Amino acid sequence: MAKIVKGSEKSDLVATSGERLTGKELGTAVVTADAFPNPGLPPHRQRVTDTNPRRLARAARIVAWLFYLSIAGSIFTIFAYMFFPIEGGDTTSIRLSTLYIGLGSAFALLAIGIAAVHWGKAVMADKEGVDERHPVRGTDETRARAVEIFKEADEESGFSRRTLIRNGMIGAFIAFPLPAIALFRGLAPMDEDPNNLMKHTFWKKGLRLTHDPTGVPIKASDLTIGSSVHVIPEGLLDLPEAQMLDQKAKAAVLVVRLKPEDLHWTSEQRKSWSYDGIVAYSKICTHVGCPVALYEQQTHHLLCPCHQSQFDISNECAVIFGPAARPLPQLPIAVDADGYLVALSDFDQPVGPSFWEREK
Amino acid sequence: MTVTATPPSSGVTGKISNYLDERTSISGAVKEFGRKIFPDHWSFLLGEVALYSFVIILLSGSFLTFFFQASMASVQYDGSYVPLKGVEMSVAMSSTLDISFDLRGGLLLRQIHHWAALLFISAIGLHMLRVFFTGAFRKPRELNWSIGFVLFVLAMAEGFTGYSLPDDLLSGNGLRIIDGMIVGLPVVGTWISFLLFGGEFPGSDIIGRLYTLHILLLPLVVLAFIVLHLMFVIIHKHTQYPGPGRTEQNVVGYPVLPVYAAKAGGFFFLVFGVVVLIAATVTINPIWAYGPYDPSPVSAGTQPDWYIGFADGALRLMPPHLETYWFGYTWSWNIIIPVLLLLVFLAVVFAYPFFEAWVTGDKREHHVLDRPRNAPVRTAIGAAGVTFYAVLWAGAASDIIATHFKVTMEGVINTLQIMLILGPIFAFMIAKRVCLALQKKDREIVLHGFETGRIVRLPGGEFTEVHQQLDDYDRWQLVSFNDNAPIMVRPNARGKITGATRRRAAWSRFFFEDRIAPVTQTEYKQELEHSHH
């Protein structure tokens, strides 16, 4: 119910004149009886085409012409399709084909669009209309009838009375989709546990370090100080393609050679995982798994191009910037009898992004 | 029961109409909707752009499904693009290259599809901003805002599943990042990833699964929600901007037949034409330059499609070392915090209309829009939200900003981290002040008229500029707006002041404490008398 109160004194910005209506429906809204009245629709303004018959005739001509031009554009497009073929591997022919088919159909479409809009704006009768709005809620009568219908249905079915039936039905409705959830277990292999898979990589003792993507083994003596090499394990390329990518997604490694005195170690064991300044680190970012592929030779920093985490190779790949939380895992390496780099074991921890059961 | 049919009118059209109406009762629909009035404003076209780009996406996408093969089986590429000849890649990638290089018009259709998708999400975003800043979400349209919000999220999901399909290096890295985020989630992360990818990342199932989502499930839901969304537009009738003759009880505009149909129908062809023009001339997503997915290489400047940028930015702006081991499990806060941040942001967007309705307690229907200045705090909240989103979005381009403007990347990220917190606060304060200042200006013009530019010299030698009063129609624009004042805390029927009442009162102060009331007739008359003496 609306009642009349004085204008709020809360703010110095409020005009103090006039009396205001407030009420339950209004909430915080303030409606004043002193407001300006709506002046009603302004007088209709005629268009040029309403007053000047020659302009109207011209507009109508333009609209018609545009539709005919659109037909021409569509025909041009079909000819462009025929006369600008793609010659195997010739990028110019692809560009021309794409361009002319595209330009032709864009022209045909735009001509229709401009014609229709121009027709509507300049040629069609300029008659503004006013529709009345009605409240969105149904009328009281309708709502009363709706309530009545539900009541009748309730009585006739006994929905509220027969609780045993009703609760049974609700229970059944909750239960029947559950098997569908079980069915989705089949999305992943039944006999495998992701936790096992994620904790092991293709690396094992004695596997040679080979170039990515050629698979050629790497000799320690081939690596100069400051050089970096992208590495995959020996034998990875012999796997079937699908398994190869799964394994590569965990086993990719970056090998860098620094001056031994530039490497700072926290333990003798970690030092023993390197060979004469050559270190191997997992290339899979510990943040969300992008390859940490950018090596900055001057600063010995590794940068992940996805989210800019930075790792310091001279300090066991500790995180020095960016969203990553953990250092990159180190692959223990040595040199075999022929001078090739080999792995001493798998990584001592899971590689890549952190996951819930990582420490289990 | 006998029906006396009116004799069918002569002529082919008449006969067809009669045939249809006797079987469908369609004349009722024509009577109901044929002359329905739609108001005109350029900002109402944003929603139309979204709708039309969806139609373009459906058309171009259907064409692409005839040629694209969503398989991760490995093949040696043997198409026309020479630099990749003989390279091992998935069938998905190879068929996408075939569409681009061996199918006439294929590249064009691919680019139409991609550009239309980018436009779709942009148009939805701008449409939402229009609805927000004009208060179009108020009763009775709160639910339609929710439906629109769902469409916004679905559109992003459509976009992401779509650009992942070619299985190229860039999209593969996108999936890698999604996988990295999923496994970082507590308790369920590892298994969700395992189920989604059908085993370990990348596996050989994900493309096929995304394809089903992309072309079947998601479009179906999008379509259903679009139908709902438009149904509500018809039920509510369209909102209109304030203006002389426009009230909460009417809608002023043009009838569907013929003017609105011509303009809106023509506009579809305009949108379509512009998309095709862009697709014909500007390359988008050149997968041949990226090559097939391989978990090992990645190029600098890796960027998702624009609408995923805010999520990527949230990841990038996390400080280092946010990870803890509790109870033997790994808590990846560098994943959990950004995911929560995004969810909270989206939840706020979703809930805003309901929140504002609770604060104002206004139970009336609102069909006349607010000018943004006339709802200063709402506009300021919107500005803060836009700023927050923009900073996250800039975060996704931190490396590009650093290389283009020759500043350090660390500097860019640290600056954005600070801006993420301070930016929205400043944006709020500035936007609110600007709105209040504009409202004051409106009052000033109503009370004192506008400057005519005519300088008059008075007998005393004084120069003065003649002001002229507005006419009734122009004045109505400036005085007809919703005015709100904070509510007072009052005890309820049982004499108690509840916590909810206190909170509502506090929020209403936050919203409406600083307010400029519209000029009233009395004020105006007083001012006129005053100026005449």
Contacts between the chains, C-beta under 8 A, distances in Angstrom:
chain1	res1	chain2	res2	distance
A	7	B	517	7.6
A	8	B	485	4.3
A	8	B	486	7.2
A	10	B	485	6.7
A	10	B	486	5.8
A	10	B	509	7.8
A	10	B	513	6.4
A	11	B	513	6.0
A	11	B	514	6.4
A	11	B	515	5.9
A	13	B	436	7.7
A	13	B	514	6.3
A	13	B	515	5.8
A	13	B	516	5.5
A	13	B	517	7.6
A	14	B	485	7.3
A	14	B	515	6.4
A	14	B	517	5.3
A	15	B	517	4.8
A	15	B	519	7.4
A	15	B	520	6.7
A	15	B	523	5.8
A	17	B	520	5.8
A	17	B	522	4.8
A	17	B	523	5.1
A	17	B	526	7.3
A	18	B	520	4.5
A	18	B	522	5.4
A	18	B	523	7.4
A	24	B	363	7.4
A	25	B	362	7.7
A	25	B	363	4.8
A	25	B	364	5.9
A	26	B	361	7.8
A	26	B	362	6.2
A	26	B	363	7.8
A	26	B	364	7.0
A	27	B	360	4.6
A	27	B	361	2.8
A	27	B	362	4.2
A	27	B	363	6.8
A	27	B	484	8.0
A	27	B	487	7.3
A	28	B	359	7.2
A	28	B	360	4.6
A	28	B	361	6.2
A	28	B	362	6.7
A	28	B	484	4.3
A	28	B	485	6.1
A	28	B	486	6.7
A	28	B	487	5.5
A	28	B	508	5.2
A	28	B	511	7.5
A	28	B	512	5.9
A	29	B	360	6.7
A	29	B	362	5.1
A	29	B	364	7.4
A	29	B	482	6.1
A	29	B	483	6.9
A	29	B	484	5.4
A	30	B	483	4.6
A	30	B	484	6.3
A	30	B	485	5.0
A	30	B	517	7.3
A	31	B	483	7.6
A	32	B	483	7.6
A	32	B	517	8.0
A	32	B	520	5.7
A	34	B	520	4.0
A	34	B	521	5.3
A	34	B	522	5.2
A	35	B	479	7.2
A	35	B	480	7.7
A	35	B	518	6.8
A	35	B	520	6.2
A	35	B	521	7.2
A	36	B	475	6.8
A	36	B	476	6.5
A	36	B	479	4.9
A	36	B	480	7.0
A	36	B	519	7.6
A	36	B	520	7.5
A	36	B	521	5.8
A	36	B	524	7.6
A	38	B	244	6.7
A	38	B	245	6.8
A	38	B	246	7.9
A	38	B	247	6.2
A	38	B	476	6.4
A	38	B	480	7.0
A	39	B	244	4.9
A	39	B	245	7.5
A	39	B	472	3.9
A	39	B	473	5.6
A	39	B	476	5.4
A	40	B	244	6.4
A	40	B	245	4.9
A	41	B	244	6.3
A	41	B	245	3.2
A	41	B	252	6.9
A	42	B	244	5.3
A	42	B	245	6.9
A	42	B	473	4.7
A	81	B	104	5.9
A	81	B	105	6.5
A	85	B	104	6.8
A	86	B	80	7.3
A	86	B	101	7.1
A	86	B	102	6.6
A	86	B	103	7.8
A	86	B	104	5.8
A	88	B	80	4.7
A	88	B	102	7.8
A	89	B	80	4.1
A	89	B	81	6.6
A	89	B	82	5.1
A	89	B	101	7.4
A	90	B	80	8.0
A	94	B	100	7.7
A	94	B	101	6.1
A	94	B	107	6.3
A	97	B	104	5.7
A	97	B	105	7.2
A	97	B	107	8.0
A	97	B	108	8.0
A	98	B	105	7.5
A	98	B	107	4.9
A	98	B	108	4.8
A	98	B	111	7.7
A	98	B	280	6.1
A	99	B	280	5.5
A	99	B	281	6.9
A	101	B	104	7.4
A	101	B	105	5.1
A	101	B	108	5.6
A	101	B	280	7.3
A	102	B	108	5.0
A	102	B	276	5.6
A	102	B	277	7.0
A	102	B	279	5.9
A	102	B	280	2.2
A	102	B	281	7.1
A	103	B	277	7.3
A	103	B	280	5.5
A	105	B	276	5.4
A	106	B	273	4.9
A	106	B	274	7.6
A	106	B	276	4.1
A	106	B	277	4.0
A	106	B	280	6.1
A	107	B	273	7.6
A	108	B	273	7.9
A	109	B	269	4.8
A	109	B	270	7.7
A	109	B	272	4.7
A	109	B	273	3.5
A	109	B	276	6.1
A	110	B	269	6.9
A	110	B	270	6.4
A	110	B	273	3.5
A	110	B	274	7.4
A	110	B	277	7.4
A	112	B	266	7.0
A	112	B	269	4.2
A	112	B	273	7.9
A	113	B	266	4.7
A	113	B	267	6.6
A	113	B	268	7.3
A	113	B	269	3.4
A	113	B	270	3.5
A	113	B	271	7.8
A	113	B	272	7.5
A	113	B	273	5.7
A	114	B	266	7.2
A	114	B	270	7.1
A	115	B	266	7.0
A	116	B	262	5.0
A	116	B	263	7.3
A	116	B	265	5.6
A	116	B	266	2.8
A	116	B	269	6.8
A	117	B	262	6.9
A	117	B	263	5.4
A	117	B	266	3.9
A	117	B	267	6.6
A	117	B	270	7.0
A	118	B	266	7.9
A	119	B	262	5.3
A	119	B	266	7.5
A	120	B	258	7.2
A	120	B	259	4.9
A	120	B	260	7.7
A	120	B	261	7.9
A	120	B	262	3.3
A	120	B	263	4.3
A	120	B	266	6.6
A	121	B	263	6.9
A	124	B	258	5.5
A	124	B	259	5.2
A	124	B	262	6.3
A	125	B	259	7.8
A	126	B	259	7.9
A	127	B	254	7.7
A	127	B	255	7.5
A	127	B	259	7.8
A	128	B	252	6.4
A	128	B	253	6.8
A	128	B	254	6.4
A	129	B	35	6.9
A	129	B	37	4.7
A	129	B	252	7.6
A	129	B	253	6.8
A	129	B	254	6.7
A	129	B	255	5.2
A	130	B	37	6.7
A	130	B	245	7.6
A	130	B	250	5.2
A	130	B	251	7.1
A	130	B	252	5.3
A	131	B	36	6.7
A	131	B	37	4.0
A	131	B	237	6.7
A	131	B	250	6.6
A	131	B	251	4.8
A	132	B	249	6.4
A	132	B	250	5.7
A	133	B	237	5.7
A	133	B	248	7.2
A	133	B	249	5.3
A	133	B	250	6.1
A	133	B	251	6.1
A	133	B	367	6.1
A	135	B	365	6.5
A	136	B	140	4.4
A	136	B	235	6.7
A	136	B	236	6.3
A	136	B	365	6.5
A	184	B	195	6.9
A	185	B	195	7.6
A	187	B	195	4.2
A	187	B	196	7.2
A	187	B	198	5.9
A	187	B	205	7.9
A	188	B	191	7.9
A	188	B	194	4.6
A	188	B	195	4.7
A	188	B	197	7.7
A	188	B	198	5.6
A	188	B	199	5.8
A	189	B	198	7.5
A	189	B	199	5.6
A	192	B	199	6.9
A	194	B	190	5.1
A	194	B	191	6.5
A	194	B	193	7.2
A	194	B	194	4.0
A	194	B	200	7.1
A	195	B	190	6.6
A	197	B	199	7.7
A	197	B	200	5.2
A	198	B	183	7.8
A	198	B	190	7.2
A	198	B	200	7.2
A	212	B	296	5.4
A	213	B	294	7.5
A	213	B	296	7.5
A	230	B	296	6.3
A	230	B	297	7.6
A	232	B	296	7.3
A	241	B	74	3.5
A	241	B	88	6.3
A	242	B	72	7.0
A	242	B	74	6.9
A	242	B	203	7.5
A	242	B	204	4.3
A	245	B	202	5.6
A	245	B	293	7.6
A	245	B	294	7.4
A	245	B	295	6.3
A	246	B	199	7.3
A	246	B	200	4.9
A	246	B	201	7.3
A	246	B	202	6.8
A	246	B	203	6.5
A	248	B	294	7.2
A	248	B	295	5.1
A	248	B	296	6.1
A	249	B	176	7.7
A	249	B	200	7.4
A	249	B	201	5.7
A	249	B	202	6.2
A	249	B	295	3.7
A	250	B	200	7.9
A	252	B	295	6.1
A	252	B	296	4.4
A	283	B	296	6.6
A	284	B	295	7.6
A	285	B	180	7.8
A	287	B	180	6.7
A	287	B	315	7.7
A	287	B	334	6.5
A	288	B	176	7.1
A	288	B	177	4.8
A	288	B	179	7.6
A	288	B	180	2.6
A	288	B	181	5.7
A	288	B	184	7.2
A	288	B	315	6.9
A	288	B	335	7.3
A	289	B	176	5.0
A	289	B	177	7.0
A	289	B	179	6.4
A	289	B	180	3.9
A	289	B	201	7.5
A	290	B	173	6.0
A	290	B	176	6.1
A	290	B	177	6.6
A	290	B	180	7.7
A	290	B	298	5.7
A	290	B	302	7.5
A	291	B	295	6.7
A	291	B	296	5.5
A	291	B	297	6.4
A	291	B	298	4.8
A	293	B	296	7.6
A	293	B	297	6.1
A	293	B	298	5.2
A	294	B	300	6.3
A	305	B	298	5.5
A	305	B	299	6.9
A	305	B	300	4.6
A	305	B	301	7.1
A	305	B	302	5.3
A	305	B	399	7.0
A	306	B	173	6.6
A	306	B	177	6.2
A	306	B	298	6.9
A	306	B	302	5.4
A	307	B	312	7.5
A	307	B	315	5.4
A	307	B	316	4.6
A	308	B	316	6.1
A	308	B	398	6.2
A	308	B	399	6.1
A	308	B	409	5.8
A	308	B	413	6.6
A	309	B	320	7.5
A	319	B	320	4.9
A	319	B	321	6.3
A	320	B	320	7.6
A	321	B	320	6.3
A	321	B	410	5.8
A	321	B	413	7.9
A	322	B	316	7.5
A	322	B	320	6.0
A	322	B	413	7.7
A	323	B	315	6.0
A	323	B	316	6.4
A	323	B	317	7.7
A	323	B	318	3.9
A	323	B	319	7.4
A	323	B	320	6.7
A	323	B	322	7.4
A	323	B	334	4.7
A	324	B	320	6.5
A	324	B	334	7.2
A	325	B	320	6.9
A	325	B	321	5.3
A	325	B	322	5.8
A	325	B	323	3.4
A	325	B	332	6.9
A	325	B	333	7.8
A	325	B	334	5.5
A	326	B	323	6.6
A	352	B	180	7.3
A	353	B	179	7.7
A	353	B	180	3.8
A	353	B	183	5.5
A	353	B	184	5.9
A	353	B	332	7.5
A	353	B	335	7.9
A	354	B	183	7.4
A	354	B	184	5.7
A	354	B	323	6.0
A	354	B	330	4.9
A	354	B	332	4.4
A	354	B	335	7.7
A	355	B	183	4.0
A	355	B	184	6.7
A	355	B	189	6.0
A	355	B	190	4.7
A	355	B	330	6.5
A	355	B	332	7.8
A	356	B	183	7.6
A	356	B	185	7.5
A	356	B	186	5.8
A	356	B	187	6.0
A	356	B	188	7.9
A	356	B	189	5.5
A	356	B	190	5.5
A	356	B	329	5.5
A	356	B	330	5.9
A	357	B	190	6.1
A	357	B	329	6.7
A	357	B	330	7.5
A	358	B	330	4.4
A	359	B	325	5.7
A	359	B	328	5.8
A	359	B	329	6.8
A	359	B	330	5.8
A	360	B	328	6.3
A	360	B	329	7.5
